Amino acid sequence: MGRDREPVESLLLYHLFKWSVVAPMFNAYFRGRIYGAENMPTLGPVVVVSNHASHFDPPIVSSSLRRPVAYMAKQELFEVPVLKQAITLYGAYPVNRGGGDRNAIRAALNSLENGWATGVFLEGTRTPDGRITEPKLGAALIAAKAKAPLLPVCLWGSEKILVKGSAVPRSVPVTVRVGELIPAPASTNRDELEAITKKCADVINGMHDLGR
């Protein structure tokens, strides 16, 4: 029997980090705008699918949705004392990048079983303009196996936060748009996974086209 929400201690850490670091930076430095945050369910597992253009995307998405979103992190980070406890409380789950897709899917399913909203970048990697052109089936497969709905989220402008050769984030406008829940695929049939994946990509790209 799975949990219906994140552990209390994780929620406390989330709100502490959100209101002391992420939200002030998002609101003031990035002049952030958020639309549709009310579409995020407050209870139960949900697969958050989004585009991806910046290392800043995970904390921005999580902060914008009024609920922690767990993302995978490389196994090596969980071998660092103190950091391991901190990122675990914040929802990160370890994935051995050499272990292949099955390892990542198993880790995501375990996160959902523990009551987390679990984030998956639909293209699996960063794109230069924030648009999705080659969506992967992983998010739909995870949703089908967990029987969890998908929540499409679009980040606009985050690809401009960091420029090549600079470690200092630029003060650029960033907008987050949250779409309506998409029911989980009824099966793991490839045709159905592809249809749901295309729907997620179309919704996210459609929100991206709305711009600022």
C-alpha positions as CSV (number, residue, x, y, z in Angstrom):
1,M,0.0,0.0,0.0
2,G,1.6,3.3,-1.1
3,R,1.5,6.6,0.7
4,D,-0.8,9.4,-0.4
5,R,1.7,12.2,0.1
6,E,5.3,13.0,0.8
7,P,6.8,12.6,4.3
8,V,6.2,15.5,6.7
9,E,9.9,16.2,7.2
10,S,10.3,16.5,3.4
11,L,7.5,19.0,3.2
12,L,9.1,21.1,5.9
13,L,12.5,21.1,4.1
14,Y,10.7,21.9,0.8
15,H,9.0,24.9,2.2
16,L,12.1,26.1,4.0
17,F,14.2,25.9,0.9
18,K,11.4,27.3,-1.3
19,W,10.7,30.4,0.7
20,S,14.3,31.2,1.7
21,V,16.0,30.6,-1.6
22,V,14.1,29.5,-4.7
23,A,10.9,31.7,-4.5
24,P,12.8,34.9,-3.8
25,M,15.2,34.3,-6.7
26,F,12.4,33.2,-9.0
27,N,10.2,36.1,-8.2
28,A,12.8,38.9,-8.0
29,Y,15.7,37.9,-10.1
30,F,13.9,36.0,-12.9
31,R,10.7,38.1,-12.6
32,G,8.8,34.8,-12.5
33,R,5.3,34.2,-13.6
34,I,3.2,31.1,-12.9
35,Y,0.0,30.1,-14.5
36,G,-2.2,27.1,-13.7
37,A,-0.5,26.0,-10.4
38,E,-3.9,25.0,-9.1
39,N,-3.9,22.1,-11.5
40,M,-1.4,20.2,-9.3
41,P,-3.2,17.7,-7.1
42,T,-2.3,18.1,-3.4
43,L,-2.5,14.3,-2.7
44,G,-1.4,11.2,-4.4
45,P,1.3,10.2,-6.9
46,V,1.5,12.3,-10.1
47,V,4.0,12.3,-12.9
48,V,5.1,15.8,-13.7
49,V,6.3,16.0,-17.3
50,S,8.1,19.1,-18.6
51,N,10.4,20.5,-21.2
52,H,14.0,21.1,-20.0
53,A,16.5,23.7,-21.0
54,S,18.4,24.6,-17.8
55,H,20.0,23.2,-14.7
56,F,17.6,25.6,-12.8
57,D,14.5,23.8,-14.1
58,P,14.0,21.2,-11.3
59,P,13.9,23.7,-8.3
60,I,11.8,26.2,-10.4
61,V,9.2,23.5,-11.3
62,S,9.0,22.2,-7.8
63,S,8.7,25.6,-6.2
64,S,6.0,26.7,-8.7
65,L,3.7,23.7,-8.1
66,R,3.2,24.3,-4.3
67,R,4.3,20.7,-3.7
68,P,7.7,19.0,-3.8
69,V,8.6,17.3,-7.1
70,A,11.1,14.5,-6.8
71,Y,13.8,14.2,-9.6
72,M,16.3,11.5,-10.2
73,A,19.9,12.3,-9.2
74,K,23.1,10.4,-10.0
75,Q,24.1,7.7,-7.5
76,E,27.4,9.4,-6.7
77,L,25.6,12.3,-4.9
78,F,24.1,9.9,-2.4
79,E,27.6,8.8,-1.3
80,V,28.4,12.3,0.1
81,P,27.7,12.6,3.8
82,V,25.0,15.2,4.8
83,L,24.3,15.9,1.1
84,K,22.7,12.4,0.9
85,Q,20.3,13.2,3.8
86,A,19.4,16.6,2.4
87,I,18.6,15.6,-1.2
88,T,16.8,12.5,0.0
89,L,14.5,14.6,2.2
90,Y,14.0,16.9,-0.8
91,G,12.8,14.0,-2.8
92,A,15.7,13.1,-5.0
93,Y,16.1,9.4,-5.7
94,P,19.4,7.7,-6.8
95,V,19.9,6.4,-10.3
96,N,22.9,4.6,-11.6
97,R,23.3,6.2,-15.0
98,G,25.1,3.1,-16.3
99,G,22.2,0.9,-15.2
100,G,20.0,1.8,-18.2
101,D,16.4,2.9,-18.5
102,R,15.0,0.0,-16.4
103,N,16.9,1.2,-13.3
104,A,15.6,4.8,-13.8
105,I,12.0,3.6,-14.3
106,R,12.2,1.4,-11.2
107,A,13.5,4.3,-9.1
108,A,10.7,6.6,-10.4
109,L,8.1,4.0,-9.6
110,N,9.4,3.6,-6.1
111,S,9.3,7.4,-5.6
112,L,5.6,7.5,-6.7
113,E,4.8,4.6,-4.4
114,N,6.1,6.7,-1.5
115,G,3.6,9.4,-2.3
116,W,5.8,11.8,-4.3
117,A,5.0,13.9,-7.3
118,T,7.8,12.7,-9.6
119,G,9.3,14.8,-12.3
120,V,10.4,13.5,-15.7
121,F,11.8,15.6,-18.5
122,L,9.9,14.5,-21.6
123,E,12.9,14.7,-23.9
124,G,15.2,13.2,-21.3
125,T,17.8,15.9,-21.8
126,R,18.1,19.7,-22.2
127,T,17.2,21.3,-25.5
128,P,18.6,24.6,-26.7
129,D,15.3,26.4,-27.2
130,G,13.1,24.8,-24.6
131,R,10.9,23.1,-27.2
132,I,10.3,19.3,-27.3
133,T,11.0,17.7,-30.6
134,E,11.9,14.1,-29.7
135,P,9.8,13.1,-26.7
136,K,10.7,9.8,-25.0
137,L,8.1,7.2,-23.8
138,G,9.6,6.8,-20.3
139,A,7.1,9.2,-18.6
140,A,4.1,7.6,-20.1
141,L,5.4,4.1,-19.2
142,I,6.0,5.2,-15.6
143,A,2.5,6.7,-15.4
144,A,1.0,3.5,-16.9
145,K,2.8,1.2,-14.5
146,A,2.0,3.4,-11.5
147,K,-1.5,4.3,-12.6
148,A,-0.7,7.9,-12.0
149,P,-1.9,10.9,-14.0
150,L,0.5,13.1,-15.9
151,L,0.8,16.8,-15.3
152,P,2.3,18.8,-18.3
153,V,4.4,21.8,-17.3
154,C,6.2,24.3,-19.5
155,L,9.1,26.4,-18.7
156,W,9.6,29.4,-20.9
157,G,12.9,31.4,-20.9
158,S,15.0,29.2,-18.7
159,E,17.4,28.4,-21.6
160,K,18.7,31.9,-21.3
161,I,19.6,31.7,-17.6
162,L,23.1,30.4,-18.2
163,V,25.3,31.2,-21.2
164,K,28.3,29.1,-22.3
165,G,31.4,30.1,-20.4
166,S,29.7,31.8,-17.5
167,A,28.7,30.3,-14.2
168,V,26.7,33.3,-13.1
169,P,22.9,33.1,-13.8
170,R,21.5,35.9,-15.9
171,S,18.5,37.9,-14.8
172,V,16.1,36.9,-17.5
173,P,12.3,36.6,-17.4
174,V,11.0,33.0,-16.8
175,T,7.4,31.8,-17.0
176,V,6.0,28.5,-15.8
177,R,2.7,27.3,-17.2
178,V,0.9,24.2,-15.8
179,G,-1.6,22.3,-18.0
180,E,-4.5,20.1,-17.0
181,L,-4.0,16.6,-15.8
182,I,-3.8,13.9,-18.4
183,P,-5.1,10.4,-17.3
184,A,-2.5,7.6,-17.1
185,P,-2.4,5.3,-20.1
186,A,-4.7,2.3,-19.6
187,S,-1.9,-0.1,-20.6
188,T,1.8,-0.3,-21.5
189,N,0.9,-0.9,-25.2
190,R,3.4,1.0,-27.3
191,D,0.7,2.7,-29.5
192,E,-1.0,4.0,-26.4
193,L,2.2,5.2,-24.8
194,E,3.1,7.0,-28.0
195,A,-0.3,8.7,-28.2
196,I,-0.1,9.9,-24.6
197,T,3.5,11.0,-25.1
198,K,2.6,13.0,-28.2
199,K,-0.3,14.6,-26.3
200,C,2.0,15.7,-23.5
201,A,4.5,17.1,-26.0
202,D,1.8,18.9,-27.9
203,V,0.4,20.5,-24.7
204,I,3.8,21.6,-23.5
205,N,4.9,23.0,-26.9
206,G,1.5,24.8,-27.1
207,M,2.0,26.4,-23.8
208,H,5.6,27.3,-24.8
209,D,4.2,29.1,-27.9
210,L,2.2,31.4,-25.6
211,G,5.5,33.0,-24.6
212,R,5.8,35.3,-21.6
